[in-house]
Amino acid sequence: MGFDVVLYNRDGRKLNLFEITEGLHNEIFSSNLMWRSYLELRKLSDYYLTDETFSGERLTNLISDLNNYKSFISVHKLTEYEELIKQISRSDINEVHIAGD
């Protein structure tokens, strides 16, 4: 059970749906508490309560947080982590909804 990530364009049309795996979530929010310093990223920390929509400045800040946090991600999860950044950074993406279980 991971996070569902839904990507929307400027017209509000759903473009893609993918999952942040439980393993990647655990990697990001492991015992390293550095994630608490990242204002948008930390909103995804609670596996069961997360239900966030990012657009505009909030989406830009989330992408920035993820890019800046990349150095804390282990090599074995880096490709999956970078794919997350790539997907939400696409030029046709206007809004990202992320929901846990």
N, C-alpha and C positions, 0 to 999 in steps of 0.2 A: 504494500500500500504506500503509494507516494503522493505527491501533490499533483493535482490536475492543473495544467497551465493552458489557458485558452487565449488565443491571439485574435484580435479584431482589427479591421482596417478603419479608415476614417468614416466610412458609411455605417459602421457598427456591424458589418458582416463578419461572421466567424471565418477565419482563414486557416487555422490549424489548432490542433489539440495534441498535447504531448504530456509526458509525465516527468516530474523531478523525482527520481527514484528515492526510496527510503535510504539506500546506501549513500547517495549523494547528499541528501539532507543531513544524515548523520555525520558525514565528512565536514560539511560546512559548520554545523553547530556542535562539534565535538567538544571535548573538555577545554579546548583553546577558547577562552572567553573573549577573544579580540572582536568577535562578531557584534558584541554589545555596543561597540563604538560606531557602528554603521547604522544610521538612523532608519533607512528603508529596509535594509537587509534583516535587521533584527525583528521586523514585523512578521517574518516568515519562520521564526524560531519555534513557535508552539505548533507541534505537529497536528494537534487536534482542534485548535481554535482558529487557525489561519484561514481567512477569507478576505483577501485583499484585491483591490483593483488599482492598477497603476496606469496613469496616463499623464501626458504633459510633463511638467517638472518632476513629479514623483517618479515617473518611468525613467526619465533621464538620470535622476539621482540613484535609482535602483541599479541601473546599468553601471554607473560610476562606482557605486559600492561594490558590485560584483567584480569589476575590473581591478579595483584597488585591493580586494580581498584575495585575489588569485594566488598570491604568494603563500597563503596559508593552506592551499589545497595540495594534497599529496599527488605524486606523479600518476598513481594508478586511477585517480578520479579526474585528472585534469582535462582529458579529452571530453568527457561528459559535461564537466563544468563549463568549458569553453563553448560547447554546443548550446547550452542554455543561454549564454551571453549572446551568441550569434543569432539565435532564434528571436529573442526579444528585442534585438538591436536592428532588425531588418527595417529598411526605409518605409515599407508599406504597413508597418505596425503602428497603430495609434493607441491601442489599449491592451493591457495584459491583465487577465484575471487569474489569480492563483488561490486554490482552495485545497485544504487538507481534508482529512476524514472526520 
